[in-house]
């Protein structure tokens, strides 16, 4: 077996390992994403609670980067300061070691059971959490299978002189080991995958114990690189990544001079080379957490000095107008909140336009931007909500200001719901159309376009109602909501007619057409909600659309405006 073929096999099996980890991560996010965010939010008041929350979430998601980004969103929204966020990061670093501890034991024999259970749950779970957990189970099975295949590939060639000479040269210098492992971790986007590979090499004595320890240091250092790049221009995220980098670098600098002693200490704890790697990985991160948990305040000040806080204009999800200093002046604070909500309206409008463009052009890149814009929308929504909560807690708040505060909050919630529909529902439907290479009929696409134009008109009108509070505009917006319902009904009736005529394009896209028109009508309902408070306070809206008792079918009914 040639060395080239062996390397290609190893690369393929490592790719399988990474794919399995991605499936586990995706399944966990889809099944428990919202719950995990709420769980993280419970630990914001105490650095130890934040540490434990970060550790638990990362153990489930198998991604410290995901946990770091979750913390960043809380910082941007004003829910979390840099100190508890750094505590979360320390916990996340420990959390990444837990799955390594489990996989350091010989558990590959149960891989088929995980995959079988996962496939059954995935196929029979529908759109439920069971399907997502099935994805997790399949991912775990693939991880175990990949580790088994890596071992099976290495075993026949572990005694090859060329291979051992290669690793002997590579592992001759601890600094080179650290740099190579850091680059490997960066390329794999996962310290877990890198450490698992190091475990396999150590178990078959391809790398010496000292070199294995150095490689683990490099894997921990390289794990910070994707976090820093993922931060982009977000200064809170960059501060968080910098703090994590400082902690990891400090740990490496202390460990490098005593690598032989550390290798001996790990050998004394466990005779298995794989377990030695796993144990050092865990103890290294636990030690860093114990040392730095009490130094987070000066570390936060250092990060703030090196990267001054404050959002940049390039960050669309960061609030630009909210000022905590004016909260005690409700009128000014509410004006600031209104300006921020108008930015949310702009994002929603862009999302609507992007969706239709992607639907027409089958452009996957446009669809990908919808998820990014929804994240920006969520961050702005959280920031505005926090700002409004601070206003509502002020003593002596007038009834007018209290009503305005409630109206702004209600509108932001509905805009956030619109973003979720566009990201979670309509984006998925457009992606399905692209994946299956489907094409709407000209009439069908025109009907969707008509509803889309109506939506944009409704959004402009809703913005006017939100800013001015004009009752006539509010009544007009409610009439537009009824118009949207009529457009949906007309589109579906025409679609059914085309189905009866046997038009192939309509038959292929039937479910997509109905689901898209339904979701567009749902968006219209959320947009029109801004009119309800105004109409209710002026007595211009009826409590129920039900027919009055004693009124016979066919008699004229007063349709609510």
VODO-970903 format. One record per residue (C-alpha): residue in one letter; x, y, z. Coordinates in steps of 0.05 Angstrom, whole numbers, plus 32768, in hexadecimal, padded with zeros to 4 digits. Example, Ala and Ser with C-alpha at 12.3 -4.5 7.8 and 13.67 -1.06 7.14 Angstrom:
<kekols>
- A,80F6,7FA6,809C $
- S,8111,7FEB,808F $
</kekols>
This chain:
<kekols>
- X,8000,8000,8000 $
- X,801F,8042,7FE9 $
- X,8029,807C,8018 $
- X,7FFF,80A8,7FEB $
- X,7FC4,8078,7FEE $
- X,7FC9,8074,8039 $
- X,7FC9,80C0,8040 $
- X,7F8D,80C6,8012 $
- X,7F68,8092,803B $
- X,7F79,80B6,807C $
- X,7F62,80F8,805E $
- X,7F20,80D9,804A $
- X,7F14,80BA,808E $
- X,7F24,80FB,80B1 $
- X,7EF2,811D,8083 $
- X,7EBF,80E8,8098 $
- X,7ECF,80F8,80E1 $
- X,7EC4,8143,80D5 $
- X,7E82,8135,80B1 $
- X,7E6A,810B,80EB $
- X,7E7A,8143,811C $
- X,7E56,8174,80EF $
- X,7E18,8148,80EF $
- X,7E19,8144,813B $
- X,7E21,818F,8140 $
- X,7DE9,819D,810E $
- X,7DBA,816C,812E $
- X,7DC5,8189,8174 $
- X,7DBB,81D0,815B $
- X,7D7A,81BF,8138 $
- X,7D60,8196,8172 $
- X,7D74,81C2,81AC $
- X,7D8F,8203,818F $
- X,7D5D,8231,81B1 $
- X,7D61,820B,81F3 $
- X,7DAD,820D,81F2 $
- X,7DAB,8259,81EA $
- X,7D7B,825E,8225 $
- X,7DA7,822F,824D $
- X,7DE3,825B,823F $
- X,7DBB,8299,8252 $
- X,7DAF,827B,8298 $
- X,7DFA,827E,82A7 $
- X,7E06,82C7,8298 $
- X,7E07,82E2,82E0 $
- X,7E3F,82B5,82FA $
- X,7E81,82A3,82DA $
- X,7E7E,825D,82F6 $
- X,7E37,8252,82DB $
- X,7E4F,826E,8299 $
- X,7E89,823E,829A $
- X,7E5C,8202,82A7 $
- X,7E2A,8219,8272 $
- X,7E62,8220,823E $
- X,7E7D,81DC,824F $
- X,7E39,81B9,824A $
- X,7E25,81DB,8209 $
- X,7E68,81CC,81E8 $
- X,7E65,8184,81FD $
- X,7E22,817E,81D9 $
- X,7E34,81A7,819B $
- X,7E7C,818E,8196 $
- X,7E90,81D3,8181 $
- X,7EAF,8208,81AD $
- X,7EAB,8238,8172 $
- X,7E5F,8232,8171 $
- X,7E5C,8240,81BC $
- X,7E8A,827C,81B4 $
- X,7E5E,8298,817C $
- X,7E20,828D,81A8 $
- X,7E42,82B5,81DF $
- X,7E54,82EB,81AE $
- X,7E0B,82F4,819B $
- X,7DFA,82FE,81E4 $
- X,7E31,8333,81EA $
- X,7E17,8357,81AD $
- X,7DD1,8357,81C9 $
- X,7DE8,8372,820C $
- X,7DD7,8333,8232 $
- X,7E1E,8321,8243 $
- X,7E5F,8345,8253 $
- X,7EA3,832D,823D $
- X,7EB3,830E,8281 $
- X,7E7D,82D9,8283 $
- X,7E88,82CE,8238 $
- X,7ED1,82BD,8247 $
- X,7EB9,828E,827E $
- X,7E8C,826D,824B $
- X,7EC8,8265,821D $
- X,7EF1,8244,8255 $
- X,7EB7,8214,8260 $
- X,7EB2,8207,8215 $
- X,7EFC,81F4,8213 $
- X,7EF0,81C0,8249 $
- X,7EB0,81A9,8226 $
- X,7ED6,8197,81E7 $
- X,7EFF,8165,820F $
- X,7EC4,813D,8229 $
- X,7EB3,811C,81E6 $
- X,7EFD,810D,81DD $
- X,7EFD,80EA,8221 $
- X,7EC2,80BE,820B $
- X,7EE1,80AD,81C8 $
- X,7F25,809C,81E6 $
- X,7F06,805A,81FB $
- X,7EFB,8023,81C8 $
- X,7EB2,8030,81B6 $
- X,7EB5,8028,816B $
- X,7E8F,7FE5,816F $
- X,7E4E,800A,817D $
- X,7E54,8036,813E $
- X,7E22,800B,8115 $
- X,7DEF,8010,814D $
- X,7DF3,805C,814F $
- X,7DEC,8060,8103 $
- X,7DB2,802F,8101 $
- X,7D8C,8053,8138 $
- X,7D9B,8096,8117 $
- X,7D82,8081,80D3 $
- X,7D41,8066,80F0 $
- X,7D36,80A6,8119 $
- X,7D49,80D3,80DE $
- X,7D1A,80B1,80AD $
- X,7CDF,80A9,80DC $
- X,7CE6,80EA,8104 $
- X,7CC6,8119,80D1 $
- X,7CD5,8161,80E3 $
- X,7CDA,8152,812D $
- X,7D12,8152,815F $
- X,7D17,8107,8155 $
- X,7D31,8113,810E $
- X,7D66,8143,8129 $
- X,7D7C,8112,815E $
- X,7D80,80DD,8128 $
- X,7DB1,810A,8104 $
- X,7DD9,810E,8144 $
- X,7DDA,80C2,814B $
- X,7DF1,80B9,8103 $
- X,7E28,80EC,810F $
- X,7E41,80C7,814C $
- X,7E42,8087,8125 $
- X,7E6A,80A7,80ED $
- X,7E9D,80C2,8120 $
- X,7EA7,807E,813E $
- X,7EAB,805E,80F9 $
- X,7EDE,8091,80E1 $
- X,7F0A,8085,811E $
- X,7F07,803A,8111 $
- X,7F1A,8044,80C8 $
- X,7F54,8072,80DB $
- X,7F6F,803D,810A $
- X,7F65,8006,80D6 $
- X,7F8C,802F,80A3 $
- X,7FC6,8040,80D2 $
- X,7FCF,7FFA,80EF $
- X,7FEC,7FD8,80B0 $
- X,801E,8010,80A5 $
- X,802F,8025,80EC $
- X,8071,7FFF,80EA $
- X,8085,801C,80A6 $
- X,80C8,803C,80AC $
- X,80B7,8075,807E $
- X,8079,8088,80A6 $
- X,809E,8086,80E8 $
- X,80D8,80AE,80CB $
- X,80A7,80E2,80B2 $
- X,8086,80EA,80F6 $
- X,80C9,80E8,8119 $
- X,80E0,8124,80F0 $
- X,809E,8148,80FA $
- X,809C,813D,8145 $
- X,80E5,814D,8153 $
- X,80D5,8194,8169 $
- X,809A,81A4,8198 $
- X,8091,81E9,8177 $
- X,8088,81C8,8133 $
- X,8057,8197,8152 $
- X,802D,81CF,816F $
- X,802D,81F5,812D $
- X,801A,81B8,8104 $
- X,7FE1,81A5,8133 $
- X,7FC8,81ED,8134 $
- X,7FC6,81EE,80E8 $
- X,7FA3,81AA,80E6 $
- X,7F6F,81C1,8118 $
- X,7F63,8201,80F1 $
- X,7F5B,81DA,80B0 $
- X,7F2C,81A8,80D1 $
- X,7F06,81DF,80F6 $
- X,7F04,81B0,8132 $
- X,7F34,81A4,816B $
- X,7F0D,8164,817C $
- X,7F1E,8145,8139 $
- X,7F67,8158,813F $
- X,7F6D,813B,8186 $
- X,7F4B,80FB,8171 $
- X,7F7D,80F3,8138 $
- X,7FB7,8101,8169 $
- X,7F9A,80CC,8197 $
- X,7F9B,8099,815E $
- X,7FE3,80AA,814C $
- X,7FF9,80A5,8195 $
- X,7FD4,8063,81A0 $
- X,7FFC,8043,8168 $
- X,803D,8063,8181 $
- X,8047,8089,8140 $
- X,8054,80C8,8168 $
- X,807A,80CA,81AA $
- X,8055,80DE,81EA $
- X,8078,8121,81EE $
- X,8067,8130,81A6 $
- X,801E,811B,81B2 $
- X,801A,814C,81EC $
- X,8037,8184,81C1 $
- X,8005,8173,8189 $
- X,7FCC,8179,81BB $
- X,7FE5,81BE,81CE $
- X,7FE5,81D2,8185 $
- X,7F9E,81B7,817C $
- X,7F86,81E2,81B6 $
- X,7FAA,821F,8199 $
- X,7F8F,8213,8153 $
- X,7F48,820F,816B $
- X,7F49,825B,8177 $
- X,7F59,826B,812F $
- X,7F13,825B,8111 $
- X,7EF3,8281,814B $
- X,7F1C,82C0,813B $
- X,7F0D,82BD,80F0 $
- X,7EC3,82AF,80FE $
- X,7EC1,82EF,8129 $
- X,7ECB,831B,80EB $
- X,7EC3,8364,80FC $
- X,7E9A,8356,813B $
- X,7EC5,8374,8172 $
- X,7EA3,834D,81AA $
- X,7EB1,830C,8186 $
- X,7EF9,8321,8178 $
- X,7F03,8332,81C2 $
- X,7EE9,82EE,81D4 $
- X,7F16,82CA,81A3 $
- X,7F52,82F4,81BA $
- X,7F45,82E2,8202 $
- X,7F41,8299,81F0 $
- X,7F82,829F,81C8 $
- X,7FA6,82C0,8203 $
- X,7F8F,8288,8232 $
- X,7FA6,8251,8201 $
- X,7FE9,8273,81F3 $
- X,7FF7,827B,823D $
- X,7FE9,8231,8247 $
- X,8017,821D,820E $
- X,8050,8249,8226 $
- X,804C,822A,826C $
- X,8046,81E3,8251 $
- X,807E,81E3,821C $
- X,80BA,81E4,824C $
- X,809D,81A9,8275 $
- X,8084,817C,823C $
- X,80AE,813F,8252 $
- X,8094,8145,8299 $
- X,804C,814B,8280 $
- X,8055,810D,8255 $
- X,806F,80E5,8291 $
- X,8035,80FE,82BC $
- X,8002,80E8,8288 $
- X,8023,80A4,8282 $
- X,801F,809C,82CE $
- X,7FD3,80AA,82CB $
- X,7FC4,8079,8293 $
- X,7FED,8047,826B $
- X,7FC4,8050,822B $
- X,7FE4,8084,81FC $
- X,7F9F,8097,81E2 $
- X,7F86,80A3,8229 $
- X,7FC4,80CB,8238 $
- X,7FB4,80FB,81FF $
- X,7F6B,8100,8215 $
- X,7F7D,810B,825E $
- X,7FB0,8142,824E $
- X,7F7D,8164,8220 $
- X,7F4B,8166,8259 $
- X,7F7B,8178,8291 $
- X,7F9C,81AF,8267 $
- X,7F59,81D2,825C $
- X,7F41,81C7,82A3 $
- X,7F82,81E5,82BE $
- X,7F7A,8222,8291 $
- X,7F32,822A,82A9 $
- X,7F47,8226,82F3 $
- X,7F7F,8258,82EA $
- X,7F5B,828B,82BE $
- X,7F15,8289,82DC $
- X,7F2D,82BA,8312 $
- X,7F54,82E5,82E0 $
- X,7F1B,82F3,82B0 $
- X,7F12,833C,82C5 $
- X,7F5A,8351,82B4 $
- X,7F58,8325,8276 $
- X,7F18,8348,825F $
- X,7F39,838C,826A $
- X,7F75,8376,8242 $
- X,7F49,835E,8208 $
- X,7F21,839F,820A $
- X,7F62,83C7,8208 $
- X,7F7E,83A0,81CD $
- X,7F3B,83A0,81A8 $
- X,7F12,83DC,81BE $
- X,7EC8,83CB,81C6 $
- X,7E8F,83E8,819E $
- X,7E6B,83D1,815F $
- X,7E83,83E5,811A $
- X,7E57,83FF,80E4 $
- X,7E67,83C1,80BB $
- X,7E43,8394,80EC $
- X,7DF8,8395,80D9 $
- X,7DE3,836D,8116 $
- X,7E02,839D,8149 $
- X,7DD5,83D5,8164 $
- X,7DEA,841A,814E $
- X,7DB8,8448,8171 $
- X,7DAA,8428,81B5 $
- X,7DC9,8451,81EE $
- X,7DC2,8439,8236 $
- X,7DD1,847F,824E $
- X,7D8D,8499,8235 $
- X,7D62,8461,8253 $
- X,7D4C,8490,828B $
- X,7D2F,84BE,8256 $
- X,7CFA,848F,8238 $
- X,7CE7,84BB,81FD $
- X,7D30,84BE,81E5 $
- X,7D3B,8474,81F3 $
- X,7CFC,8461,81CD $
- X,7D12,848B,8192 $
- X,7D55,8466,8191 $
- X,7D2F,8423,8193 $
- X,7D04,8439,8159 $
- X,7D41,844A,812F $
- X,7D5D,8405,813E $
- X,7D1C,83E3,812B $
- X,7D1E,8407,80E8 $
- X,7D61,83E4,80DC $
- X,7D3D,83A2,80EA $
- X,7D09,83B5,80B6 $
- X,7D41,83C1,8084 $
- X,7D5D,837C,8091 $
- X,7D19,835B,8089 $
- X,7D0F,8380,8047 $
- X,7D53,8369,802E $
- X,7D43,8322,8043 $
- X,7D01,8323,801D $
- X,7D23,833E,7FDE $
- X,7D5C,830C,7FE4 $
- X,7D2C,82D2,7FEB $
- X,7D06,82E2,7FAB $
- X,7D47,82ED,7F85 $
- X,7D62,82AA,7F9D $
- X,7D20,8289,7F8A $
- X,7D23,82A6,7F44 $
- X,7D6E,829A,7F38 $
- X,7D7A,825A,7F60 $
- X,7DB6,827C,7F80 $
- X,7DCD,8255,7FBE $
- X,7DFB,828E,7FD3 $
- X,7DC0,82BD,7FDA $
- X,7D9D,828A,8006 $
- X,7DD9,8285,8033 $
- X,7DD6,82D0,8041 $
- X,7D8F,82C7,805C $
- X,7DAA,82A1,8098 $
- X,7DDD,82D7,80A6 $
- X,7DA9,830E,80A1 $
- X,7D7B,82E8,80D0 $
- X,7DB4,82E4,8103 $
- X,7DBD,832F,80FD $
- X,7D72,8338,8106 $
- X,7D72,830D,8145 $
- X,7DAB,8334,8163 $
- X,7D88,8377,8156 $
- X,7D47,835B,8172 $
- X,7D6A,8345,81B2 $
- X,7D8D,8388,81BA $
- X,7D4D,83B0,81B0 $
- X,7D27,8382,81E0 $
- X,7D5B,838B,8216 $
- X,7D59,83D7,820B $
- X,7D0D,83D8,8211 $
- X,7D0F,83AE,8250 $
- X,7D3D,83E1,826F $
- X,7D0D,8419,825C $
- X,7CD0,83F4,8278 $
- X,7CF3,83EE,82BC $
- X,7CF8,843A,82C3 $
- X,7CCE,845A,82FA $
- X,7C97,8489,82E5 $
- X,7C91,8470,829E $
- X,7C55,8492,827E $
- X,7C1C,846A,825E $
- X,7C2E,8485,821A $
- X,7C76,8470,8220 $
- X,7C62,842C,823C $
- X,7C33,8420,8201 $
- X,7C69,8435,81D0 $
- X,7C9A,8406,81F2 $
- X,7C69,83CC,81EB $
- X,7C5B,83DE,81A2 $
- X,7CA6,83DF,8190 $
- X,7CB1,839D,81B4 $
- X,7C77,837C,8191 $
- X,7C8F,8394,814C $
- X,7CD6,837B,8158 $
- X,7CBC,8337,816D $
- X,7C93,8332,812D $
- X,7CCE,8348,8102 $
- X,7CF8,8313,8123 $
- X,7CC2,82E0,8113 $
- X,7CC3,82F7,80CA $
- X,7D0E,82EC,80C8 $
- X,7D04,82A5,80E4 $
- X,7CD0,8295,80AF $
- X,7CFF,82AD,8078 $
- X,7D3B,8289,8094 $
- X,7D1D,8248,80AE $
- X,7CE3,823E,807D $
- X,7CEA,8264,803C $
- X,7D35,825B,8037 $
- X,7D2C,8210,803F $
- X,7CF5,820F,800A $
- X,7D20,8235,7FD9 $
- X,7D5B,8207,7FE7 $
- X,7D2E,81CB,7FD9 $
- X,7D1A,81EA,7F97 $
- X,7D63,81F3,7F84 $
- X,7D78,81AE,7F9B $
- X,7D41,818B,7F74 $
- X,7D4B,81B9,7F37 $
- X,7D02,81CB,7F36 $
- X,7CE3,8205,7F0F $
- X,7CA2,822A,7F1E $
- X,7C71,8236,7EE7 $
- X,7C71,827E,7ECE $
- X,7C2C,8289,7EED $
- X,7C41,826A,7F2F $
- X,7C7F,8294,7F34 $
- X,7C58,82D3,7F22 $
- X,7C25,82C3,7F5A $
- X,7C5E,82BD,7F8D $
- X,7C7C,82FE,7F72 $
- X,7C39,8322,7F7A $
- X,7C35,830C,7FC2 $
- X,7C7D,8321,7FCC $
- X,7C6F,8367,7FB0 $
- X,7C33,836C,7FDE $
- X,7C5F,8359,8019 $
- X,7C91,8390,800A $
- X,7C59,83C3,8004 $
- X,7C3D,83AA,8047 $
- X,7C82,83B1,8067 $
- X,7C88,83F9,804F $
- X,7C42,8409,8069 $
- X,7C50,83E6,80AB $
- X,7C8F,8410,80B3 $
- X,7C65,844F,80AB $
- X,7C32,8435,80DE $
- X,7C6A,8424,810E $
- X,7C8B,8469,810A $
- X,7C4E,8496,8104 $
- X,7C17,846E,8126 $
- X,7BE4,8487,80F2 $
- X,7BA1,8464,80F9 $
- X,7B8F,846A,80AF $
- X,7BD1,8448,809C $
- X,7BC3,8412,80D0 $
- X,7B7E,8405,80B2 $
- X,7B9E,8402,806C $
- X,7BD1,83D0,8086 $
- X,7B9A,83A3,80A0 $
- X,7B77,83A7,805C $
- X,7BB9,8393,803B $
- X,7BBC,8356,8069 $
- X,7B78,8341,804E $
- X,7B92,834D,8007 $
- X,7BCD,831F,8015 $
- X,7B9D,82E9,802D $
- X,7B75,82F1,7FEC $
- X,7BB6,82ED,7FC3 $
- X,7BC9,82AC,7FE5 $
- X,7B84,828E,7FD9 $
- X,7B85,82A4,7F90 $
- X,7BCC,8288,7F87 $
- X,7BB8,8245,7FA5 $
- X,7B78,8241,7F7C $
- X,7B9F,824F,7F3C $
- X,7BD3,821C,7F50 $
- X,7B9E,81E6,7F5B $
- X,7B81,81F7,7F16 $
- X,7BC6,81EC,7EF7 $
- X,7BCC,81AA,7F1B $
- X,7B89,8193,7EFE $
- X,7BA3,81A8,7EBA $
- X,7BE0,817B,7EC5 $
- X,7C16,81B0,7EBD $
- X,7C58,818D,7ECD $
- X,7C7A,81C9,7EEE $
- X,7C3E,81D4,7F1D $
- X,7C3D,818A,7F2F $
- X,7C87,8189,7F41 $
- X,7C85,81C9,7F6A $
- X,7C40,81C0,7F8A $
- X,7C56,81BA,7FD3 $
- X,7C8A,81F1,7FCB $
- X,7C57,8221,7FAC $
- X,7C24,8216,7FE4 $
- X,7C58,821A,801C $
- X,7C77,825A,8000 $
- X,7C34,827E,7FF8 $
- X,7C20,8267,803E $
- X,7C60,8283,805D $
- X,7C5A,82C5,8037 $
- X,7C14,82CD,8054 $
- X,7C30,82BE,809A $
- X,7C64,82F5,8090 $
- X,7C2C,8325,807C $
- X,7C08,8315,80BD $
- X,7C46,8325,80E6 $
- X,7C52,8366,80C1 $
- X,7C09,837C,80C9 $
- X,7C0D,8370,8115 $
- X,7C2A,83B6,811D $
- X,7BE5,83D2,810F $
- X,7BC0,83AC,8146 $
- X,7BD6,83D6,8183 $
- X,7BC1,8417,8160 $
- X,7B7E,83FC,8149 $
- X,7B70,83DD,818D $
- X,7B7E,841D,81B3 $
- X,7B4F,8443,8185 $
- X,7B19,840F,8187 $
- X,7B1F,8402,813D $
- X,7B26,83B7,813E $
- X,7AF5,8380,814F $
- X,7B06,834A,8181 $
- X,7AEE,8311,8155 $
- X,7AE1,8302,810C $
- X,7AAB,82D0,811E $
- X,7A65,82DB,8104 $
- X,7A35,82FB,8136 $
- X,7A02,82CB,8153 $
- X,79C2,82CD,812D $
- X,79E2,82E3,80EC $
- X,79D1,82B4,80B3 $
- X,7A02,829E,807D $
- X,79FB,82CB,8041 $
- X,79EB,8309,8069 $
- X,7A1E,8342,8061 $
- X,7A56,8341,8093 $
- X,7A82,837A,80A9 $
- X,7AC9,8366,8098 $
- X,7AFB,8380,80C9 $
- X,7B28,83B5,80AB $
</kekols>
